Amino acid sequence: MIKMLLFMPLLLIAQCMLLFALDFIVGIPMQTSIRNIINPFWVMDTEEYAIIIIIAGLSVGIPLYNKFRLVQKEKETT
């Protein structure tokens, strides 16, 4: 149960990052993207921005997952 509670925030972060990346890829041609609402004069290509978001999500999610896993192992050994 505790493992699930530790994993759920990481899963939420990953889902949000994936949804933002998909929004930028799919929503730009329809002019309904969050990016167009925030800054309609964006210079970067959509695919580049989506890849940056996915990489940022992975670079945040993987260390957090490893940290929570180490904390869980420490709790099990004590």
N, CA, C and O atoms as a Tripos MOL2 file, in Angstrom:
@<TRIPOS>MOLECULE
protein
  312   311    78     0     0
PROTEIN
NO_CHARGES

@<TRIPOS>ATOM
      1 N           0.8200   -1.1930    0.0000 N.3       1 MET1
      2 CA          0.0000    0.0000    0.0000 C.3       1 MET1
      3 C           0.8650    1.2590    0.0000 C.2       1 MET1
      4 O           0.5790    2.2230   -0.7090 O.2       1 MET1
      5 N           1.9330    1.2320    0.8110 N.am      2 ILE2
      6 CA          2.8080    2.3970    0.8700 C.3       2 ILE2
      7 C           3.5180    2.5930   -0.4600 C.2       2 ILE2
      8 O           3.7360    3.7270   -0.8860 O.2       2 ILE2
      9 N           3.8800    1.4970   -1.1190 N.am      3 LYS3
     10 CA          4.5180    1.6140   -2.4310 C.3       3 LYS3
     11 C           3.5850    2.2910   -3.4250 C.2       3 LYS3
     12 O           4.0240    3.1030   -4.2400 O.2       3 LYS3
     13 N           2.3140    1.9620   -3.3600 N.am      4 MET4
     14 CA          1.3440    2.5930   -4.2560 C.3       4 MET4
     15 C           1.2510    4.0840   -3.9720 C.2       4 MET4
     16 O           1.1880    4.8890   -4.9010 O.2       4 MET4
     17 N           1.2420    4.4620   -2.6950 N.am      5 LEU5
     18 CA          1.1480    5.8730   -2.3370 C.3       5 LEU5
     19 C           2.3830    6.6460   -2.7760 C.2       5 LEU5
     20 O           2.2850    7.8200   -3.1320 O.2       5 LEU5
     21 N           3.5380    6.0030   -2.7550 N.am      6 LEU6
     22 CA          4.7520    6.6620   -3.2100 C.3       6 LEU6
     23 C           4.8050    6.7600   -4.7280 C.2       6 LEU6
     24 O           5.3670    7.7090   -5.2740 O.2       6 LEU6
     25 N           4.2280    5.7920   -5.4000 N.am      7 PHE7
     26 CA          4.3060    5.7480   -6.8580 C.3       7 PHE7
     27 C           3.2690    6.6440   -7.5260 C.2       7 PHE7
     28 O           3.4880    7.1050   -8.6470 O.2       7 PHE7
     29 N           2.1560    6.8960   -6.8650 N.am      8 MET8
     30 CA          1.0710    7.6590   -7.4920 C.3       8 MET8
     31 C           1.4630    9.0860   -7.8860 C.2       8 MET8
     32 O           1.0890    9.5120   -8.9780 O.2       8 MET8
     33 N           2.1970    9.8550   -7.0620 N.am      9 PRO9
     34 CA          2.6010   11.1920   -7.5400 C.3       9 PRO9
     35 C           3.4850   11.1390   -8.7770 C.2       9 PRO9
     36 O           3.3730   11.9840   -9.6640 O.2       9 PRO9
     37 N           4.3650   10.1410   -8.8330 N.am     10 LEU10
     38 CA          5.2170   10.0040  -10.0170 C.3      10 LEU10
     39 C           4.3980    9.6720  -11.2530 C.2      10 LEU10
     40 O           4.6700   10.1800  -12.3410 O.2      10 LEU10
     41 N           3.4060    8.8310  -11.0870 N.am     11 LEU11
     42 CA          2.5350    8.4920  -12.2030 C.3      11 LEU11
     43 C           1.7390    9.7090  -12.6590 C.2      11 LEU11
     44 O           1.5340    9.9060  -13.8570 O.2      11 LEU11
     45 N           1.2960   10.5130  -11.7200 N.am     12 LEU12
     46 CA          0.5610   11.7310  -12.0650 C.3      12 LEU12
     47 C           1.4420   12.7160  -12.8340 C.2      12 LEU12
     48 O           0.9970   13.3210  -13.8100 O.2      12 LEU12
     49 N           2.6860   12.8740  -12.3940 N.am     13 ILE13
     50 CA          3.6160   13.7600  -13.1030 C.3      13 ILE13
     51 C           3.8490   13.2600  -14.5190 C.2      13 ILE13
     52 O           3.8320   14.0450  -15.4680 O.2      13 ILE13
     53 N           4.0660   11.9570  -14.6670 N.am     14 ALA14
     54 CA          4.3030   11.4010  -16.0000 C.3      14 ALA14
     55 C           3.0840   11.5720  -16.9020 C.2      14 ALA14
     56 O           3.2270   11.8880  -18.0830 O.2      14 ALA14
     57 N           1.8990   11.3660  -16.3600 N.am     15 GLN15
     58 CA          0.6870   11.5300  -17.1670 C.3      15 GLN15
     59 C           0.4930   12.9760  -17.5870 C.2      15 GLN15
     60 O           0.1030   13.2430  -18.7230 O.2      15 GLN15
     61 N           0.7600   13.9110  -16.6860 N.am     16 CYS16
     62 CA          0.6170   15.3290  -17.0400 C.3      16 CYS16
     63 C           1.6130   15.7280  -18.1180 C.2      16 CYS16
     64 O           1.2600   16.4460  -19.0530 O.2      16 CYS16
     65 N           2.8520   15.2690  -17.9960 N.am     17 MET17
     66 CA          3.8510   15.5920  -19.0140 C.3      17 MET17
     67 C           3.4600   15.0090  -20.3640 C.2      17 MET17
     68 O           3.6100   15.6690  -21.3930 O.2      17 MET17
     69 N           2.9590   13.7770  -20.3690 N.am     18 LEU18
     70 CA          2.5440   13.1630  -21.6270 C.3      18 LEU18
     71 C           1.3510   13.8960  -22.2270 C.2      18 LEU18
     72 O           1.2850   14.0870  -23.4420 O.2      18 LEU18
     73 N           0.4160   14.3050  -21.3900 N.am     19 LEU19
     74 CA         -0.7370   15.0450  -21.9050 C.3      19 LEU19
     75 C          -0.3360   16.3970  -22.4790 C.2      19 LEU19
     76 O          -0.8690   16.8150  -23.5070 O.2      19 LEU19
     77 N           0.5990   17.0870  -21.8270 N.am     20 PHE20
     78 CA          1.0670   18.3580  -22.3750 C.3      20 PHE20
     79 C           1.7800   18.1430  -23.7050 C.2      20 PHE20
     80 O           1.5820   18.9070  -24.6500 O.2      20 PHE20
     81 N           2.6160   17.0970  -23.7810 N.am     21 ALA21
     82 CA          3.3220   16.8330  -25.0340 C.3      21 ALA21
     83 C           2.3390   16.4880  -26.1460 C.2      21 ALA21
     84 O           2.4790   16.9760  -27.2680 O.2      21 ALA21
     85 N           1.3520   15.6580  -25.8490 N.am     22 LEU22
     86 CA          0.3510   15.3190  -26.8650 C.3      22 LEU22
     87 C          -0.4810   16.5360  -27.2450 C.2      22 LEU22
     88 O          -0.8770   16.6840  -28.4010 O.2      22 LEU22
     89 N          -0.7450   17.4010  -26.2820 N.am     23 ASP23
     90 CA         -1.4920   18.6190  -26.5840 C.3      23 ASP23
     91 C          -0.7130   19.5030  -27.5490 C.2      23 ASP23
     92 O          -1.2910   20.0940  -28.4600 O.2      23 ASP23
     93 N           0.5870   19.5920  -27.3490 N.am     24 PHE24
     94 CA          1.3900   20.4290  -28.2340 C.3      24 PHE24
     95 C           1.5030   19.8190  -29.6240 C.2      24 PHE24
     96 O           1.5260   20.5470  -30.6160 O.2      24 PHE24
     97 N           1.5740   18.4920  -29.7110 N.am     25 ILE25
     98 CA          1.7060   17.8510  -31.0190 C.3      25 ILE25
     99 C           0.3920   17.9070  -31.7810 C.2      25 ILE25
    100 O           0.3770   18.2630  -32.9590 O.2      25 ILE25
    101 N          -0.7070   17.5640  -31.1290 N.am     26 VAL26
    102 CA         -1.9940   17.4320  -31.8180 C.3      26 VAL26
    103 C          -2.7530   18.7520  -31.8740 C.2      26 VAL26
    104 O          -3.4560   19.0160  -32.8490 O.2      26 VAL26
    105 N          -2.6230   19.5810  -30.8480 N.am     27 GLY27
    106 CA         -3.4600   20.7660  -30.7510 C.3      27 GLY27
    107 C          -3.0180   21.9560  -31.5690 C.2      27 GLY27
    108 O          -3.8230   22.8500  -31.8300 O.2      27 GLY27
    109 N          -1.7700   21.9960  -31.9800 N.am     28 ILE28
    110 CA         -1.2700   23.1650  -32.7040 C.3      28 ILE28
    111 C          -1.9730   23.3550  -34.0450 C.2      28 ILE28
    112 O          -2.3770   24.4790  -34.3460 O.2      28 ILE28
    113 N          -2.1400   22.3170  -34.8680 N.am     29 PRO29
    114 CA         -2.8300   22.5670  -36.1440 C.3      29 PRO29
    115 C          -4.2660   23.0390  -35.9630 C.2      29 PRO29
    116 O          -4.8010   23.7260  -36.8330 O.2      29 PRO29
    117 N          -4.8940   22.6850  -34.8590 N.am     30 MET30
    118 CA         -6.2810   23.0910  -34.6220 C.3      30 MET30
    119 C          -6.3700   24.4300  -33.9000 C.2      30 MET30
    120 O          -7.4690   24.9380  -33.6800 O.2      30 MET30
    121 N          -5.2230   25.0150  -33.5260 N.am     31 GLN31
    122 CA         -5.1680   26.2860  -32.8070 C.3      31 GLN31
    123 C          -5.9290   26.2260  -31.4790 C.2      31 GLN31
    124 O          -6.5220   27.2180  -31.0550 O.2      31 GLN31
    125 N          -5.9120   25.0810  -30.8380 N.am     32 THR32
    126 CA         -6.6040   24.9390  -29.5570 C.3      32 THR32
    127 C          -5.6560   24.5410  -28.4420 C.2      32 THR32
    128 O          -6.0990   24.1480  -27.3630 O.2      32 THR32
    129 N          -4.3690   24.6350  -28.6840 N.am     33 SER33
    130 CA         -3.4000   24.1520  -27.7190 C.3      33 SER33
    131 C          -3.2400   25.1220  -26.5570 C.2      33 SER33
    132 O          -3.5490   26.3090  -26.6650 O.2      33 SER33
    133 N          -2.7580   24.5940  -25.4610 N.am     34 ILE34
    134 CA         -2.4300   25.4250  -24.3050 C.3      34 ILE34
    135 C          -1.3200   26.4020  -24.6730 C.2      34 ILE34
    136 O          -1.2860   27.5300  -24.1820 O.2      34 ILE34
    137 N          -0.4150   25.9600  -25.5400 N.am     35 ARG35
    138 CA          0.6990   26.8140  -25.9430 C.3      35 ARG35
    139 C           0.2080   28.0770  -26.6410 C.2      35 ARG35
    140 O           0.7700   29.1520  -26.4270 O.2      35 ARG35
    141 N          -0.8180   27.9710  -27.4620 N.am     36 ASN36
    142 CA         -1.3480   29.1410  -28.1590 C.3      36 ASN36
    143 C          -2.0360   30.1000  -27.2020 C.2      36 ASN36
    144 O          -2.0870   31.3040  -27.4510 O.2      36 ASN36
    145 N          -2.5620   29.5670  -26.1100 N.am     37 ILE37
    146 CA         -3.1880   30.4350  -25.1150 C.3      37 ILE37
    147 C          -2.1150   31.1730  -24.3160 C.2      37 ILE37
    148 O          -2.2550   32.3610  -24.0270 O.2      37 ILE37
    149 N          -1.0400   30.4590  -23.9610 N.am     38 ILE38
    150 CA          0.0300   31.0690  -23.1690 C.3      38 ILE38
    151 C           0.8190   32.0800  -24.0060 C.2      38 ILE38
    152 O           1.0120   33.2200  -23.5840 O.2      38 ILE38
    153 N           1.2730   31.6640  -25.1860 N.am     39 ASN39
    154 CA          2.0870   32.5390  -26.0280 C.3      39 ASN39
    155 C           1.8460   32.1610  -27.4870 C.2      39 ASN39
    156 O           2.4360   31.1920  -27.9660 O.2      39 ASN39
    157 N           1.0040   32.8880  -28.2020 N.am     40 PRO40
    158 CA          0.6940   32.5210  -29.5930 C.3      40 PRO40
    159 C           1.8300   32.7920  -30.5710 C.2      40 PRO40
    160 O           1.7820   32.3110  -31.7030 O.2      40 PRO40
    161 N           2.8470   33.5440  -30.1690 N.am     41 PHE41
    162 CA          3.9540   33.8720  -31.0700 C.3      41 PHE41
    163 C           5.1950   33.0500  -30.7420 C.2      41 PHE41
    164 O           6.3100   33.5700  -30.7430 O.2      41 PHE41
    165 N           4.9980   31.7810  -30.4640 N.am     42 TRP42
    166 CA          6.0850   30.8960  -30.0810 C.3      42 TRP42
    167 C           6.9450   30.5740  -31.2950 C.2      42 TRP42
    168 O           6.4210   30.3740  -32.3900 O.2      42 TRP42
    169 N           8.2740   30.5210  -31.1080 N.am     43 VAL43
    170 CA          9.1830   30.3320  -32.2310 C.3      43 VAL43
    171 C           9.5570   28.8660  -32.4240 C.2      43 VAL43
    172 O           9.8250   28.4410  -33.5470 O.2      43 VAL43
    173 N           9.5790   28.0940  -31.3480 N.am     44 MET44
    174 CA         10.0430   26.7160  -31.4200 C.3      44 MET44
    175 C           9.0160   25.8280  -32.1150 C.2      44 MET44
    176 O           7.8090   26.0390  -31.9920 O.2      44 MET44
    177 N           9.5140   24.8290  -32.8490 N.am     45 ASP45
    178 CA          8.6170   23.8760  -33.4960 C.3      45 ASP45
    179 C           7.8950   23.0420  -32.4480 C.2      45 ASP45
    180 O           8.3680   22.8720  -31.3240 O.2      45 ASP45
    181 N           6.7610   22.5370  -32.8370 N.am     46 THR46
    182 CA          5.9340   21.7680  -31.9140 C.3      46 THR46
    183 C           6.6190   20.4890  -31.4680 C.2      46 THR46
    184 O           6.5990   20.1510  -30.2840 O.2      46 THR46
    185 N           7.2240   19.7770  -32.4050 N.am     47 GLU47
    186 CA          7.8620   18.5050  -32.0640 C.3      47 GLU47
    187 C           9.0400   18.7150  -31.1230 C.2      47 GLU47
    188 O           9.2500   17.9300  -30.1980 O.2      47 GLU47
    189 N           9.8090   19.7750  -31.3590 N.am     48 GLU48
    190 CA         10.9430   20.0520  -30.4830 C.3      48 GLU48
    191 C          10.4710   20.3420  -29.0600 C.2      48 GLU48
    192 O          11.0570   19.8630  -28.0900 O.2      48 GLU48
    193 N           9.4250   21.1160  -28.9540 N.am     49 TYR49
    194 CA          8.9150   21.4740  -27.6330 C.3      49 TYR49
    195 C           8.3460   20.2500  -26.9160 C.2      49 TYR49
    196 O           8.5360   20.0970  -25.7100 O.2      49 TYR49
    197 N           7.6550   19.3830  -27.6460 N.am     50 ALA50
    198 CA          7.1080   18.1690  -27.0390 C.3      50 ALA50
    199 C           8.2200   17.2480  -26.5570 C.2      50 ALA50
    200 O           8.1090   16.6420  -25.4920 O.2      50 ALA50
    201 N           9.2880   17.1410  -27.3340 N.am     51 ILE51
    202 CA         10.4130   16.2980  -26.9240 C.3      51 ILE51
    203 C          11.0740   16.8720  -25.6720 C.2      51 ILE51
    204 O          11.4710   16.1200  -24.7810 O.2      51 ILE51
    205 N          11.1930   18.1870  -25.5990 N.am     52 ILE52
    206 CA         11.7660   18.8120  -24.4030 C.3      52 ILE52
    207 C          10.9040   18.5250  -23.1800 C.2      52 ILE52
    208 O          11.4300   18.2640  -22.0980 O.2      52 ILE52
    209 N           9.5930   18.5700  -23.3420 N.am     53 ILE53
    210 CA          8.6950   18.2900  -22.2160 C.3      53 ILE53
    211 C           8.8200   16.8380  -21.7690 C.2      53 ILE53
    212 O           8.8500   16.5600  -20.5700 O.2      53 ILE53
    213 N           8.8930   15.9130  -22.7170 N.am     54 ILE54
    214 CA          9.0350   14.4950  -22.3620 C.3      54 ILE54
    215 C          10.3600   14.2570  -21.6460 C.2      54 ILE54
    216 O          10.3980   13.5500  -20.6390 O.2      54 ILE54
    217 N          11.4420   14.8370  -22.1510 N.am     55 ILE55
    218 CA         12.7460   14.6700  -21.5070 C.3      55 ILE55
    219 C          12.7450   15.2960  -20.1140 C.2      55 ILE55
    220 O          13.3150   14.7310  -19.1810 O.2      55 ILE55
    221 N          12.1140   16.4510  -19.9700 N.am     56 ALA56
    222 CA         12.0360   17.0800  -18.6430 C.3      56 ALA56
    223 C          11.2470   16.2040  -17.6730 C.2      56 ALA56
    224 O          11.6200   16.0720  -16.5070 O.2      56 ALA56
    225 N          10.1670   15.6120  -18.1500 N.am     57 GLY57
    226 CA          9.3880   14.7170  -17.3000 C.3      57 GLY57
    227 C          10.1810   13.5040  -16.8640 C.2      57 GLY57
    228 O          10.1120   13.0880  -15.7070 O.2      57 GLY57
    229 N          10.9400   12.9330  -17.7990 N.am     58 LEU58
    230 CA         11.7700   11.7810  -17.4470 C.3      58 LEU58
    231 C          12.8890   12.1740  -16.4920 C.2      58 LEU58
    232 O          13.2020   11.4290  -15.5630 O.2      58 LEU58
    233 N          13.4940   13.3350  -16.7120 N.am     59 SER59
    234 CA         14.6030   13.7370  -15.8510 C.3      59 SER59
    235 C          14.1360   14.0750  -14.4390 C.2      59 SER59
    236 O          14.9330   14.0330  -13.5010 O.2      59 SER59
    237 N          12.8760   14.4040  -14.2780 N.am     60 VAL60
    238 CA         12.3350   14.6360  -12.9360 C.3      60 VAL60
    239 C          11.7810   13.3450  -12.3510 C.2      60 VAL60
    240 O          11.9740   13.0680  -11.1670 O.2      60 VAL60
    241 N          11.1020   12.5610  -13.1600 N.am     61 GLY61
    242 CA         10.4100   11.3760  -12.6670 C.3      61 GLY61
    243 C          11.3230   10.2380  -12.2580 C.2      61 GLY61
    244 O          11.0860    9.6000  -11.2320 O.2      61 GLY61
    245 N          12.3630    9.9670  -13.0360 N.am     62 ILE62
    246 CA         13.2360    8.8240  -12.7420 C.3      62 ILE62
    247 C          13.9990    9.0220  -11.4280 C.2      62 ILE62
    248 O          14.0110    8.1020  -10.6090 O.2      62 ILE62
    249 N          14.6370   10.1760  -11.1830 N.am     63 PRO63
    250 CA         15.2960   10.3330   -9.8730 C.3      63 PRO63
    251 C          14.3250   10.2960   -8.6940 C.2      63 PRO63
    252 O          14.6500    9.7480   -7.6410 O.2      63 PRO63
    253 N          13.1440   10.8730   -8.8620 N.am     64 LEU64
    254 CA         12.1610   10.8090   -7.7780 C.3      64 LEU64
    255 C          11.7280    9.3770   -7.5090 C.2      64 LEU64
    256 O          11.5720    8.9800   -6.3540 O.2      64 LEU64
    257 N          11.5340    8.6040   -8.5620 N.am     65 TYR65
    258 CA         11.1480    7.2090   -8.3910 C.3      65 TYR65
    259 C          12.2430    6.4390   -7.6580 C.2      65 TYR65
    260 O          11.9570    5.6530   -6.7550 O.2      65 TYR65
    261 N          13.4980    6.6670   -8.0480 N.am     66 ASN66
    262 CA         14.5990    5.9780   -7.3770 C.3      66 ASN66
    263 C          14.7140    6.4010   -5.9180 C.2      66 ASN66
    264 O          14.9920    5.5720   -5.0520 O.2      66 ASN66
    265 N          14.5020    7.6820   -5.6420 N.am     67 LYS67
    266 CA         14.5600    8.1650   -4.2570 C.3      67 LYS67
    267 C          13.4620    7.5270   -3.4100 C.2      67 LYS67
    268 O          13.7240    7.0740   -2.2960 O.2      67 LYS67
    269 N          12.2390    7.4890   -3.9300 N.am     68 PHE68
    270 CA         11.1490    6.8700   -3.1840 C.3      68 PHE68
    271 C          11.3850    5.3750   -2.9990 C.2      68 PHE68
    272 O          11.0170    4.8130   -1.9680 O.2      68 PHE68
    273 N          11.9920    4.7330   -3.9830 N.am     69 ARG69
    274 CA         12.2880    3.3080   -3.8580 C.3      69 ARG69
    275 C          13.3370    3.0700   -2.7740 C.2      69 ARG69
    276 O          13.2260    2.1180   -2.0010 O.2      69 ARG69
    277 N          14.3580    3.9340   -2.7150 N.am     70 LEU70
    278 CA         15.3650    3.8070   -1.6620 C.3      70 LEU70
    279 C          14.7710    4.0590   -0.2800 C.2      70 LEU70
    280 O          15.1150    3.3680    0.6790 O.2      70 LEU70
    281 N          13.8900    5.0350   -0.1750 N.am     71 VAL71
    282 CA         13.2300    5.3060    1.1060 C.3      71 VAL71
    283 C          12.4050    4.1050    1.5290 C.2      71 VAL71
    284 O          12.3830    3.7480    2.7070 O.2      71 VAL71
    285 N          11.7310    3.4850    0.5850 N.am     72 GLN72
    286 CA         10.9230    2.3100    0.8990 C.3      72 GLN72
    287 C          11.8010    1.1540    1.3650 C.2      72 GLN72
    288 O          11.4350    0.4450    2.3030 O.2      72 GLN72
    289 N          12.9520    0.9520    0.7280 N.am     73 LYS73
    290 CA         13.8610   -0.1170    1.1460 C.3      73 LYS73
    291 C          14.4010    0.1430    2.5470 C.2      73 LYS73
    292 O          14.5450   -0.7890    3.3380 O.2      73 LYS73
    293 N          14.7030    1.4110    2.8630 N.am     74 GLU74
    294 CA         15.1880    1.7390    4.2030 C.3      74 GLU74
    295 C          14.1220    1.4730    5.2560 C.2      74 GLU74
    296 O          14.4390    1.0130    6.3530 O.2      74 GLU74
    297 N          12.8770    1.7530    4.9390 N.am     75 LYS75
    298 CA         11.7990    1.4990    5.8930 C.3      75 LYS75
    299 C          11.5890    0.0040    6.1000 C.2      75 LYS75
    300 O          11.2510   -0.4320    7.2000 O.2      75 LYS75
    301 N          11.7890   -0.7830    5.0430 N.am     76 GLU76
    302 CA         11.6070   -2.2290    5.1740 C.3      76 GLU76
    303 C          12.7200   -2.8580    5.9950 C.2      76 GLU76
    304 O          12.4820   -3.8290    6.7130 O.2      76 GLU76
    305 N          13.9460   -2.3140    5.9000 N.am     77 THR77
    306 CA         15.0610   -2.9090    6.6350 C.3      77 THR77
    307 C          15.0700   -2.5120    8.1080 C.2      77 THR77
    308 O          15.6540   -3.2170    8.9320 O.2      77 THR77
    309 N          14.4350   -1.3990    8.4500 N.am     78 THR78
    310 CA         14.4490   -0.9860    9.8650 C.3      78 THR78
    311 C          13.2620   -1.5130   10.6150 C.2      78 THR78
    312 O          13.1240   -1.2570   11.8120 O.2      78 THR78
@<TRIPOS>BOND
     1     1     2 1
     2     2     3 1
     3     3     4 2
     4     3     5 am
     5     5     6 1
     6     6     7 1
     7     7     8 2
     8     7     9 am
     9     9    10 1
    10    10    11 1
    11    11    12 2
    12    11    13 am
    13    13    14 1
    14    14    15 1
    15    15    16 2
    16    15    17 am
    17    17    18 1
    18    18    19 1
    19    19    20 2
    20    19    21 am
    21    21    22 1
    22    22    23 1
    23    23    24 2
    24    23    25 am
    25    25    26 1
    26    26    27 1
    27    27    28 2
    28    27    29 am
    29    29    30 1
    30    30    31 1
    31    31    32 2
    32    31    33 am
    33    33    34 1
    34    34    35 1
    35    35    36 2
    36    35    37 am
    37    37    38 1
    38    38    39 1
    39    39    40 2
    40    39    41 am
    41    41    42 1
    42    42    43 1
    43    43    44 2
    44    43    45 am
    45    45    46 1
    46    46    47 1
    47    47    48 2
    48    47    49 am
    49    49    50 1
    50    50    51 1
    51    51    52 2
    52    51    53 am
    53    53    54 1
    54    54    55 1
    55    55    56 2
    56    55    57 am
    57    57    58 1
    58    58    59 1
    59    59    60 2
    60    59    61 am
    61    61    62 1
    62    62    63 1
    63    63    64 2
    64    63    65 am
    65    65    66 1
    66    66    67 1
    67    67    68 2
    68    67    69 am
    69    69    70 1
    70    70    71 1
    71    71    72 2
    72    71    73 am
    73    73    74 1
    74    74    75 1
    75    75    76 2
    76    75    77 am
    77    77    78 1
    78    78    79 1
    79    79    80 2
    80    79    81 am
    81    81    82 1
    82    82    83 1
    83    83    84 2
    84    83    85 am
    85    85    86 1
    86    86    87 1
    87    87    88 2
    88    87    89 am
    89    89    90 1
    90    90    91 1
    91    91    92 2
    92    91    93 am
    93    93    94 1
    94    94    95 1
    95    95    96 2
    96    95    97 am
    97    97    98 1
    98    98    99 1
    99    99   100 2
   100    99   101 am
   101   101   102 1
   102   102   103 1
   103   103   104 2
   104   103   105 am
   105   105   106 1
   106   106   107 1
   107   107   108 2
   108   107   109 am
   109   109   110 1
   110   110   111 1
   111   111   112 2
   112   111   113 am
   113   113   114 1
   114   114   115 1
   115   115   116 2
   116   115   117 am
   117   117   118 1
   118   118   119 1
   119   119   120 2
   120   119   121 am
   121   121   122 1
   122   122   123 1
   123   123   124 2
   124   123   125 am
   125   125   126 1
   126   126   127 1
   127   127   128 2
   128   127   129 am
   129   129   130 1
   130   130   131 1
   131   131   132 2
   132   131   133 am
   133   133   134 1
   134   134   135 1
   135   135   136 2
   136   135   137 am
   137   137   138 1
   138   138   139 1
   139   139   140 2
   140   139   141 am
   141   141   142 1
   142   142   143 1
   143   143   144 2
   144   143   145 am
   145   145   146 1
   146   146   147 1
   147   147   148 2
   148   147   149 am
   149   149   150 1
   150   150   151 1
   151   151   152 2
   152   151   153 am
   153   153   154 1
   154   154   155 1
   155   155   156 2
   156   155   157 am
   157   157   158 1
   158   158   159 1
   159   159   160 2
   160   159   161 am
   161   161   162 1
   162   162   163 1
   163   163   164 2
   164   163   165 am
   165   165   166 1
   166   166   167 1
   167   167   168 2
   168   167   169 am
   169   169   170 1
   170   170   171 1
   171   171   172 2
   172   171   173 am
   173   173   174 1
   174   174   175 1
   175   175   176 2
   176   175   177 am
   177   177   178 1
   178   178   179 1
   179   179   180 2
   180   179   181 am
   181   181   182 1
   182   182   183 1
   183   183   184 2
   184   183   185 am
   185   185   186 1
   186   186   187 1
   187   187   188 2
   188   187   189 am
   189   189   190 1
   190   190   191 1
   191   191   192 2
   192   191   193 am
   193   193   194 1
   194   194   195 1
   195   195   196 2
   196   195   197 am
   197   197   198 1
   198   198   199 1
   199   199   200 2
   200   199   201 am
   201   201   202 1
   202   202   203 1
   203   203   204 2
   204   203   205 am
   205   205   206 1
   206   206   207 1
   207   207   208 2
   208   207   209 am
   209   209   210 1
   210   210   211 1
   211   211   212 2
   212   211   213 am
   213   213   214 1
   214   214   215 1
   215   215   216 2
   216   215   217 am
   217   217   218 1
   218   218   219 1
   219   219   220 2
   220   219   221 am
   221   221   222 1
   222   222   223 1
   223   223   224 2
   224   223   225 am
   225   225   226 1
   226   226   227 1
   227   227   228 2
   228   227   229 am
   229   229   230 1
   230   230   231 1
   231   231   232 2
   232   231   233 am
   233   233   234 1
   234   234   235 1
   235   235   236 2
   236   235   237 am
   237   237   238 1
   238   238   239 1
   239   239   240 2
   240   239   241 am
   241   241   242 1
   242   242   243 1
   243   243   244 2
   244   243   245 am
   245   245   246 1
   246   246   247 1
   247   247   248 2
   248   247   249 am
   249   249   250 1
   250   250   251 1
   251   251   252 2
   252   251   253 am
   253   253   254 1
   254   254   255 1
   255   255   256 2
   256   255   257 am
   257   257   258 1
   258   258   259 1
   259   259   260 2
   260   259   261 am
   261   261   262 1
   262   262   263 1
   263   263   264 2
   264   263   265 am
   265   265   266 1
   266   266   267 1
   267   267   268 2
   268   267   269 am
   269   269   270 1
   270   270   271 1
   271   271   272 2
   272   271   273 am
   273   273   274 1
   274   274   275 1
   275   275   276 2
   276   275   277 am
   277   277   278 1
   278   278   279 1
   279   279   280 2
   280   279   281 am
   281   281   282 1
   282   282   283 1
   283   283   284 2
   284   283   285 am
   285   285   286 1
   286   286   287 1
   287   287   288 2
   288   287   289 am
   289   289   290 1
   290   290   291 1
   291   291   292 2
   292   291   293 am
   293   293   294 1
   294   294   295 1
   295   295   296 2
   296   295   297 am
   297   297   298 1
   298   298   299 1
   299   299   300 2
   300   299   301 am
   301   301   302 1
   302   302   303 1
   303   303   304 2
   304   303   305 am
   305   305   306 1
   306   306   307 1
   307   307   308 2
   308   307   309 am
   309   309   310 1
   310   310   311 1
   311   311   312 2
@<TRIPOS>SUBSTRUCTURE
     1 MET1         2 RESIDUE 1 A MET
     2 ILE2         6 RESIDUE 1 A ILE
     3 LYS3        10 RESIDUE 1 A LYS
     4 MET4        14 RESIDUE 1 A MET
     5 LEU5        18 RESIDUE 1 A LEU
     6 LEU6        22 RESIDUE 1 A LEU
     7 PHE7        26 RESIDUE 1 A PHE
     8 MET8        30 RESIDUE 1 A MET
     9 PRO9        34 RESIDUE 1 A PRO
    10 LEU10       38 RESIDUE 1 A LEU
    11 LEU11       42 RESIDUE 1 A LEU
    12 LEU12       46 RESIDUE 1 A LEU
    13 ILE13       50 RESIDUE 1 A ILE
    14 ALA14       54 RESIDUE 1 A ALA
    15 GLN15       58 RESIDUE 1 A GLN
    16 CYS16       62 RESIDUE 1 A CYS
    17 MET17       66 RESIDUE 1 A MET
    18 LEU18       70 RESIDUE 1 A LEU
    19 LEU19       74 RESIDUE 1 A LEU
    20 PHE20       78 RESIDUE 1 A PHE
    21 ALA21       82 RESIDUE 1 A ALA
    22 LEU22       86 RESIDUE 1 A LEU
    23 ASP23       90 RESIDUE 1 A ASP
    24 PHE24       94 RESIDUE 1 A PHE
    25 ILE25       98 RESIDUE 1 A ILE
    26 VAL26      102 RESIDUE 1 A VAL
    27 GLY27      106 RESIDUE 1 A GLY
    28 ILE28      110 RESIDUE 1 A ILE
    29 PRO29      114 RESIDUE 1 A PRO
    30 MET30      118 RESIDUE 1 A MET
    31 GLN31      122 RESIDUE 1 A GLN
    32 THR32      126 RESIDUE 1 A THR
    33 SER33      130 RESIDUE 1 A SER
    34 ILE34      134 RESIDUE 1 A ILE
    35 ARG35      138 RESIDUE 1 A ARG
    36 ASN36      142 RESIDUE 1 A ASN
    37 ILE37      146 RESIDUE 1 A ILE
    38 ILE38      150 RESIDUE 1 A ILE
    39 ASN39      154 RESIDUE 1 A ASN
    40 PRO40      158 RESIDUE 1 A PRO
    41 PHE41      162 RESIDUE 1 A PHE
    42 TRP42      166 RESIDUE 1 A TRP
    43 VAL43      170 RESIDUE 1 A VAL
    44 MET44      174 RESIDUE 1 A MET
    45 ASP45      178 RESIDUE 1 A ASP
    46 THR46      182 RESIDUE 1 A THR
    47 GLU47      186 RESIDUE 1 A GLU
    48 GLU48      190 RESIDUE 1 A GLU
    49 TYR49      194 RESIDUE 1 A TYR
    50 ALA50      198 RESIDUE 1 A ALA
    51 ILE51      202 RESIDUE 1 A ILE
    52 ILE52      206 RESIDUE 1 A ILE
    53 ILE53      210 RESIDUE 1 A ILE
    54 ILE54      214 RESIDUE 1 A ILE
    55 ILE55      218 RESIDUE 1 A ILE
    56 ALA56      222 RESIDUE 1 A ALA
    57 GLY57      226 RESIDUE 1 A GLY
    58 LEU58      230 RESIDUE 1 A LEU
    59 SER59      234 RESIDUE 1 A SER
    60 VAL60      238 RESIDUE 1 A VAL
    61 GLY61      242 RESIDUE 1 A GLY
    62 ILE62      246 RESIDUE 1 A ILE
    63 PRO63      250 RESIDUE 1 A PRO
    64 LEU64      254 RESIDUE 1 A LEU
    65 TYR65      258 RESIDUE 1 A TYR
    66 ASN66      262 RESIDUE 1 A ASN
    67 LYS67      266 RESIDUE 1 A LYS
    68 PHE68      270 RESIDUE 1 A PHE
    69 ARG69      274 RESIDUE 1 A ARG
    70 LEU70      278 RESIDUE 1 A LEU
    71 VAL71      282 RESIDUE 1 A VAL
    72 GLN72      286 RESIDUE 1 A GLN
    73 LYS73      290 RESIDUE 1 A LYS
    74 GLU74      294 RESIDUE 1 A GLU
    75 LYS75      298 RESIDUE 1 A LYS
    76 GLU76      302 RESIDUE 1 A GLU
    77 THR77      306 RESIDUE 1 A THR
    78 THR78      310 RESIDUE 1 A THR
